[in-house]
């Protein structure tokens, strides 16, 4: 024979049911408000471009179509004059920036070298390179016309200069 639940047990069960309903409603509300952010995390059509850079000349070695979750675009000031660093921009045929990502400089490599022989301390050193192979992920879209790369001025042979356009590739 089954035990008859007490009034306290029934009251506790009702509290638990109400809490479960509130949690369900809260979960639905959170999922609705988080939906726009989650939409950006969906895989999109993209391409992995493998590129050879040699003293400012760029050549596509391969184009691989992919379905990827792309990192969000980076926002920079309207005028990138006076900025340092390296980035690439995916542009439309009108030059509008459709997508932008920061990246390591392709014309400078960074290494660690001994600060003083035998000291065990290291110093960061940079060295210009004449050629490098690298890859970037870009959105695959009919609006994409070119990829423009910005970085330290190759003539300066240092990363401590203002960024300038160091190469571009037309995709269409």
N, C-alpha and C positions, 0 to 999 in steps of 0.2 A: 504494500500500500504506500502510495506516495505521500510524502510529508506536505502538509498545507503550509505555504509560506506565511510568515508573520507580516504584520502591517509594516514593520521596519524594513523587511527584505523587499517588499513591494515598492515602498517609497524609494529605497536605494536603487532598485531596478529602473524606476521612472527617472531618477536623476541621471543614471548612466545613459538611458535612451535619449534624454534631452541633450546631454553633453555630446553624444554621438551625432545627433542631428545638427547641433551647432558647429561641430568640427567639420561635418560634411559641407555645410553652407560656407564655412570659412575656406575650406579647400577649393570649392568651386569659385569663390570670389578671387582667391589668390591666383588660381589658374587663369581666370579671365583677364586679370590685370597683368599677368606675366606673359600672356600670349604674344604681344608684339615683340618682346625681347626674345622669346623663344623662336619666333619666326626667323630671326637673323641667324639662328643656330641650325637651320635646316640646310642640308646639302644643296648646292647650286651648281649649275654647269660652269666649269672652270677649265683653264689650261695651265699646265706646267710648261713654262718656257725655259729651255736650257740654252744659255747664251754664252758665246765666246766674246770677251771684251779684249781688244788689243789696241792700246794707245788711242782710245776714242772711237775706234771702229767696232761696230757690233754686228754679230752674225748669229742668227738662230741656228742652233745645232739640232734641236728637236722641239716639237710641239706635241704634248700629250694631253688629249681631252680627258677630263676627270669629272667626277661628281664629288665636290668637297664642301666642307664648312669653311668659308673664308673668314679670316679675322676681319673685324670692322675696319672701315676706312679711317684714316688719320686726318684730323683737321689741322691745317696750318693757316697762318694769316693769308689774306688775299694776295699780298705781295710777299714773295719768299726772298726778296732782296735782303741781304744782311743776315741771313740764317746760315748756320753751320750744321753739318751732319750730312746724312745720305738718305735718300728716299727715291721711290719710283712712283710715277703717276700714270694711270691708264686714262687716255684722253679720247674724246670724240673727234670727229672730223673738223669740228669748229674750235677745238682746243679746250673744251670744257673738261674739267677733271671729273671723271666718273668714279675713280677709286684711287686711293693713295696709301702706301705702306712705307714705314721706316725700314731701313735695311743697313747692313754694314757697308762701309765704303768699299767699292770694288777696285779702286785704284791704290789703296793703301792697306797693308796688313800690319797687325799689331803682334808683337812678340814680347817675351820677358827675357831680359838679359841681366847678367850680374851687375850690381851697382858698383861694387869694388871687388876685385879678385880676392877670393877667400873669405869674404864677409858673410856669405850666405844670404845676403839681401838682394832682392830683385828690383829691377826698374823696368817700366814699360817703355818699349821702343817701337817706333813705327818705321816701316820701310815701304817706299813706293814700288808698285809692281807694273810691269809692262803689259802683262797678259793674265787673264784669269777666266775660268769657266765657273758660272754660277747659275742658279735657277730661281725663278719667281713664280708665284701662283697669281693668275689674273682671272677676273670674271670672263666668261665666254658669252659675249652678247653682240648682237648685230650693230650696236652703237659704238663698239670699241674700234678705234682706228689705229692708235699707236700707243707705245709705252715709252715714256721719257724718263731717263735716269738723271738724278742730281747727286752731286757729291763734291768733295774737295777738288779744287782746281788741279788737274793733273800736272800742269806746268810748275806748280809750286812744290810738288813732291812732299807735301805735308798735309795733315788733316786739320791744321790750325788756320786754314784759310776759309773764306766765305764759300758757300756752296754755289755751284754753277751747273748748268746742263753739261753732262759728260757723255751723253749718247742717247740715241733714240732708235726705235725699231718700229717700222710700219707693219701692221698686222693684216691689212686688207689689200 
